[in-house]
Amino acid sequence: MDLGGLEPPNDQPRPPSRAKPVLFSVAAVLVALTVGFALWPRSEEVPPATTTTNTTQATTTTVEQLPGGTFEIATVRPDLEQISVAAFPPENWDELPPKVATDPEFPMPPASQPEMPEREALPTIEAPIAGRYATPLGWEFNNPGPFEPPQPMTMLVHERRGDWVRVDVPVRPNGTQGYVRLSDVDIERTQYRIEIHVEERMLRAFADSEIIAETQVVVGADPTPTPTGTFYVTDIVPQTSPFFGPVALATDGYSETLDEFDGGVPVVALHGTNRPELLGQNVSNGCIRVPNEIITMLAETLPRGAPVLIWP
């Protein structure tokens, strides 16, 4: 079974007047990794292919089209303990000229979510989850998240317009997007990405167009398939259980067939394995199991926020 391996602290701040968060037992939190890696240390060294953009520059009407394979990452400012993400665009979004946008010609995988039976959203106002809260207008997220060492909240950027950024949001349904104020985040660019082909059971990691890792992996079994679409690395989490190998890369993706796993949140992750003989098979609960030496290299190389493109 793909179970989680970390336990968040018990004193996480939460927004006032929110519905009381669901209380997870230690066993429930440990299930985070799988289709079940709960929510949630990245190498301190910034990858050479990642650069930072000053978000205080004057607004311009010039549209900057990112080169294919280049992505932007929004990281919540360290002085913010929480960030609000709007579920709907600001009133004048359509009138705002785009400032930065991803390459529309760059191939992106189809999402499996629209073809799957509808499942309950995660989180909901009535049932928040550790560090993530639904609100009438969208969501609020603790910053940093619930694990040590602290890891700031990150989101994959799709477009910037005026003072707003359209981002992927780590909630279910998969592929949910929201809007954050540019002043609340710092923007980085990266040419790193991971591509997984479920049918081939193959993972390839790229730095721009160069393949830096290629390996067979374990993907989800037929009853608990690995979801496809565009995801990103939310957290890089060291592991103590040999089952998960040395480290796990949590993503913003959730299982599309499980609502919980042994009381935990069904977040999909890439992690190591103590069963290398299973590589190339579809026997997981939805997570991607990776050879230990490769998952270690990826954890030391990729930034949080790096895109994970999962193809059928």
Order of alpha helices (4+ residues) and beta strands (2+ residues): alpha-beta-beta-beta-beta-beta-beta-beta-beta-beta-beta-beta-beta-beta-beta-beta-beta-beta-beta-beta-beta-beta-alpha-beta
